[in-house]
Amino acid sequence: MKNRYIFFKKLFPNYLIIFIKDNKYKTIGIDLNLLKYRTLEDISYIIVDEQNKIEIYEAKVNNYPFYLYQEFLLNLIEGIIR
């Protein structure tokens, strides 16, 4: 799954990459923290099934970079506090 994630992330750098396995959503890397924002309608994401068929969901305004920076800052602050 890691190689597939890297491949799709290089093709679609500003998209949330989600894999479906056993009818569950899974992801790795940076996108693991951003999976909770998938339900919002302002982030673009790609769903990849087990046979590498992709479904692309594009938002009118893609806020992927905003959520990425937000999660980075939250993780930074949590690391300082602990």
Contact map, one row per residue, 1 for C-alpha under 8 A:
1111100000000000000000000000000000000000000000000000000000000000000000000000000000
1111110000000000000000000001000000000000000000000000000000000000000000000000000000
1111111000000000000000000000000000000000000000000000000000000000000000000000000000
1111111100000000000000000000000000000000000000000000000000000000000000000000000000
1111111110000000100000000011000000000000000000000000000000000000000000000000000000
0111111111000000000000000000000000000000000000000000000000000000000000000000000000
0011111111100000000000000000000000000000000000000000000000000000000000000000000000
0001111111111000100000000000000000000000000000000000000000000000000000000000000000
0000111111111010100000000000000000000000000000000000000000000000000000000000000000
0000011111111000000000000000000000000000000000000000000000000000000000000000000000
0000001111111000000000000000000000000000000000000000000000000000000000000000000000
0000000111111110000000000000000000000000000000000000000000000000000000000000000000
0000000111111110000000000000000000000000000000000000000000000000000000000000000000
0000000000011111000000000000000000000000000100000000000000000001100000000000000000
0000000010011111100000000000000000000000001111000000000000000001000000000000000000
0000000000000111110000000000001001100100001111000000000000000001000000000000000000
0000100110000011111000000010001000000000000011110000000000000000000000000000000000
0000000000000001111100001110000000100000000011110000000000000000000000000000000000
0000000000000000111110001110000000000000000000111100000000000000000000000000000000
0000000000000000011111111100000000000000000000111100000000000000000000000000000000
0000000000000000001111111100000000000000000000001100000000000000000000000000000000
0000000000000000000111110000000000000000000000000000000000000000000000000000000000
0000000000000000000111111000000000000000000000000000000000000000000000000000000000
0000000000000000000111111100000000000000000000000000000000000000000000000000000000
0000000000000000011110111110000000000000000000000000000000000000000000000000000000
0000000000000000011110011111000100000000000000000000000000000000000000000000000000
0000100000000000111000001111101100100000000000000000000000000000000000000000000000
0100100000000000000000000111111100000000000000000000000000000000000000000000000000
0000000000000000000000000011111100000000000000000000000000000000000000000000000000
0000000000000000000000000001111111000000000000000000000000000000000100000000000000
0000000000000001100000000011111111100000000000000000000000000000000000000000000000
0000000000000000000000000111111111100000000000000000000000000000000000000000000000
0000000000000000000000000000011111110000000000000000000000000000000000100000000000
0000000000000001000000000000011111111100000000000000000000000000001100100000000000
0000000000000001010000000010001111111100000000000000000000000000000000000000000000
0000000000000000000000000000000011111110000000000000000000000000000000000000000000
0000000000000000000000000000000001111111001000000000000000000000001000000000000000
0000000000000001000000000000000001111111101010000000000000000000000000000000000000
0000000000000000000000000000000000011111100000000000000000000000000000000000000000
0000000000000000000000000000000000001111111000000000000000000000000000000000000000
0000000000000000000000000000000000000111111100000000000000100000000000000000000000
0000000000000000000000000000000000000001111100000000000000111111000000000000000000
0000000000000011000000000000000000001101111110000000000001101111000000000000000000
0000000000000111000000000000000000000000111111000000000111100111000000000000000000
0000000000000011110000000000000000000100001111100000000111000000000000000000000000
0000000000000011110000000000000000000000000111110000011110000000000000000000000000
0000000000000000111100000000000000000000000011111000011100000000000000000000000000
0000000000000000111100000000000000000000000001111111111000000000000000000000000000
0000000000000000001110000000000000000000000000111111110000000000000000000000000000
0000000000000000001110000000000000000000000000011111100000000000000000000000000000
0000000000000000000000000000000000000000000000011111100000000000000000000000000000
0000000000000000000000000000000000000000000000011111110000000000000000000000000000
0000000000000000000000000000000000000000000000011111111000000000000000000000000000
0000000000000000000000000000000000000000000001111001111100000000000000000000000000
0000000000000000000000000000000000000000000001110000111110000000000000000000000000
0000000000000000000000000000000000000000000111100000011111000000000000000000000000
0000000000000000000000000000000000000000000111000000001111100000000000000000000000
0000000000000000000000000000000000000000001110000000000111110100000000000000000000
0000000000000000000000000000000000000000111100000000000011111100000000000000000000
0000000000000000000000000000000000000000010000000000000001111100000000000000000000
0000000000000000000000000000000000000000011000000000000000111110000000000000000000
0000000000000000000000000000000000000000011100000000000001111111100000000000000000
0000000000000000000000000000000000000000011100000000000000001111111000000000000000
0000000000000111000000000000000000000000011100000000000000000111111100000000000000
0000000000000100000000000000000000000000000000000000000000000111111110000000000000
0000000000000000000000000000000000000000000000000000000000000011111111000000000000
0000000000000000000000000000000001001000000000000000000000000011111111100000000000
0000000000000000000000000000010001000000000000000000000000000001111111110000000000
0000000000000000000000000000000000000000000000000000000000000000111111111000000000
0000000000000000000000000000000000000000000000000000000000000000011111111100000000
0000000000000000000000000000000011000000000000000000000000000000001111111110000000
0000000000000000000000000000000000000000000000000000000000000000000111111111000000
0000000000000000000000000000000000000000000000000000000000000000000011111111100000
0000000000000000000000000000000000000000000000000000000000000000000001111111110000
0000000000000000000000000000000000000000000000000000000000000000000000111111111000
0000000000000000000000000000000000000000000000000000000000000000000000011111111100
0000000000000000000000000000000000000000000000000000000000000000000000001111111110
0000000000000000000000000000000000000000000000000000000000000000000000000111111111
0000000000000000000000000000000000000000000000000000000000000000000000000011111111
0000000000000000000000000000000000000000000000000000000000000000000000000001111111
0000000000000000000000000000000000000000000000000000000000000000000000000000111111
0000000000000000000000000000000000000000000000000000000000000000000000000000011111
